[in-house]
Amino acid sequence: MAEKLRLAVFKFASCDGCQLSLLDCEDELLAIADAVEIAFFLEARSQQLAGPYDVGLVEGSITTEHDLARIQEVRKSCKTLVTIGACATTGGIQALRNWANVDEFIQQVYAHPEYIATLKTSTPASQHVKVDFELHGCPISKLQLVETLSALVRGKKPQTPSHSVCVECKKRGTVCVAVAQGIPCLGPLTQAGCGDLHMNRGAICPACNRECFGCFGPQEQVNGQSLMNHYQEQGAKPLHLVQLSRSFTGYAPPFRATSEALESGEEAP
C-alpha cells in the first residue's frame, strides 16, 4: 500500500477563515482521506507530528520577526508549499498598514504600545520564500482546496479558474452592475473563484447588486488604471476607487499599482 501524503497546516497572521474552509469540506475530503495523513493542524487536532511534510498549507501573512523566521522553517520542512487565502497570497486586509505609519496605529489601538513588536508591513509568504502554488480568496473556495489536495495526491498540477468574475456573471445571468447601474466594480480585473462555480453560482456580490471587491485577487496582465479611468469618466470619485482597490487583496501588485496611481493622479497610457 502506498504511503499517505503527509499534510501540515500552518497559521500566521489571519482570522482562521481559510482553515475553517478546510474543516468545512467534511464529506468532500472523504474521497481522499485514505491517501492523506494530517500530521500537523493545530486548528483541528492537538497531536503534532514532526516533519518533513509532503504538503504544507500556509494561512496568514508575515507580520512579525517571529513570522519571518518561522516561514523559513516551514519552507524547509515542506516538499510542496501552498499558500491559502488573501492574507497568505497578498498580505490580506492587514496590509492596509503598508500605506501608513504602523507606529501611529499601535499608539492609537494599544494601551501599552511598548509591548507590541511588529514589522512595518504585512506581506505574503511568497515575498520571503518560494511558494509552489497559491489558492486565492477571502476565504478560499473549499472546492478549489479539495481540487488542489486531490491533484497533489495524484502528483498532478492543480487546476483552478483563470478567467475573470465577469465570465461568472454571464454564466449566472447577472446583469453587469457597472454597465446597468454605473457601480464601479473590480470584476473585470479579478480572478473568479467565489461561490459554487460548478453550479453557476459564482460572482456572489454582483448577483446581489454589489460591486466585486477583488477577494480572489487580480488576474494576470490586467490594466487596472485603464478601468479606473473609465469609472472616473462615468463620475466615480478617485478616493472611492482607491478604497475599492485596497480591500482584501489590495496589496497584490496590480491592485497596489492601480490605487497608488489613483492617489498620484496618473492616467493609464
Phi, psi and omega in degrees: 000135181294148178291147179288148173289125182271117185252136175231142180237125184240140179249134171241217183285109185192179180260359182080000185299324181286326173295322178295330176297323176294315179295330182285349181295323175041256186301326182297330181279345181300328182296334181243007184301322182289345183255356184234135173247120177279101186273331183208116180196086188295337178291336187246332184207152181276336180295133181234112178263136183290154177288181009283162180240150177286316181227133174242129174258129182244120173253138173104158182264169180265113187232350181226166176298325178296318176301316183300317178290322185289323180295330176294319179291321178299315179301318181295330186271352186242129176294316177236130181244125181239123175269138184236125174095164185299323182295314183286331185264336183225356183104344173075183181296333179291348177289355173303332180293343181294342178261007184225186178263108185296331179295325177293320177300314182298318180297324183282328189267320190257138179292329179233079182302336183294344179273352186265126176238119184209159173283163179288339185229160171250122188227156178287159180300326183296344178283349185236334180219166176286129177246133185274331181202147180238135171247116183271170176127156176220084000273181177294161173280126180293332177293321176294324179295314179297319177299318181295312180296319179298318179295318181294325176299322181273359180076027181245166178280131178298147178245116178234159184302142177242359181271174185272168176300330180302322179298320180292325176299317180294317180296327182275345182083022180275127177290135184300121181289332179289318182282312188280329186240356180070026180269118176301130188223139179272004182308317181296339182260347195257138176291137179292160178163332182287151179079190181259095185292334180290338181252016183054043178239034177279188177050060187298311186296312177300329177294341177255022180060035176238155175289155170283135182258008175076030184302327184264015173078168184284149169290173175283144173058047177268156178245082183295322182297321180297316179296319180292325174299319178298316181295324178293324177295334179274358176110001180289143179277140180305320180299318178298320181290325175298313180295323177296320181286340183252064179249226188300326181240030187297338181267003170299137188313313180296319179290322179297314179297323180296311182292325180289326175294322177298317180296324183275352179083015180285158174238153178291146178293000000 
